[in-house]
Amino acid sequence: MLKGRSLIDPMDFTKEELEEIFELAEKIIENPKEYSHVAEGKILATLFYEPSTRTRLSFEGAMLRLGGEVLGFSEPNSTSVSKGETIADTIRIVSCYADIVAMRHPKEGAPKVASMYSKIPVINAGDGGHQHPTQTLTDLLTMKTIKGKLSNMTIGMCGDLKFGRTVHSLIKAMSRYKNNKIILISPDELKIPEYIKKEILEKNNIEYEEVKRIEDVIDKLDVLYMTRVQKERFFNEEDYIRLKDSYIIDKNKLSMAKDDMIILHPLPRVNEIAYDVDNDKRACYFKQAQYGMYVRMALMAKLMGVC
Ligand code: CP
């Protein structure tokens, strides 16, 4: 039963519950008109304390396409946060005005705190360098739809694995599917945090390796998950400038990859995927962003109990 629940961590829902959401998303994709009034009278609050294009707009688009309405902010300085209001108090108030909340916050754990004080479901729309569970739903639905499976794959995760919350969430979620191998491709300074290796990969006996050069492994991959170097999480600009172009996928590198490999990216991209890759049939990142809206429609419909 998903009605009334919050989504803070990708492991909050069982595999079966995730499947329920994906099945509904697939039905919505096939017949969006059938779902265009199911959330009439419902309101989504988007509380974005950090910049966003895809996540906020896909949540808002999703609610509007379900027939509901949207309120919220994307500039916290225009709200009483600037006067010192706590997350606990903000969410208590928003609970009186809306039926469901999507929250993005630079502090790890902020959406969890909000869910503890909320009367309505809270969805973590990204908390610092920690987790981004709705991006994970997006990534899983994209792989399931395009590759036709979530098991038996070699998945390369490339770029900023230290601060990239989408990678942390995706590894957690993939740990529940059988016989996947994860190849972690990053410079030393941006390696995946130890807790992800110890508590997720090793605890679940997931085969993984860490490498520095994408050219050494690209021919083995079924999925290449590219990420941006997260400028906003660096303490000094010099390190960011030194590391920002560590990996750039272009036509030349892609010529070494399998014909049916897919390239995903949570976006935004900076330099890590050359524009000449966009027209390659393996480039699935724009389609992925579209799946993000459909999966958020399904998620909110389930949490509000309207489908
Ligand atoms: N993928 C993602 O979270 O994009 P935004 O930061 O634009 O929301």
Boltz pocket constraint, residues with backbone or C-beta under 6 A from the ligand:
constraints:
  - pocket:
      binder: B
      contacts: [[A, 51], [A, 52], [A, 53], [A, 54], [A, 55], [A, 56], [A, 125], [A, 126], [A, 135], [A, 266], [A, 267], [A, 268]]
      max_distance: 6.0
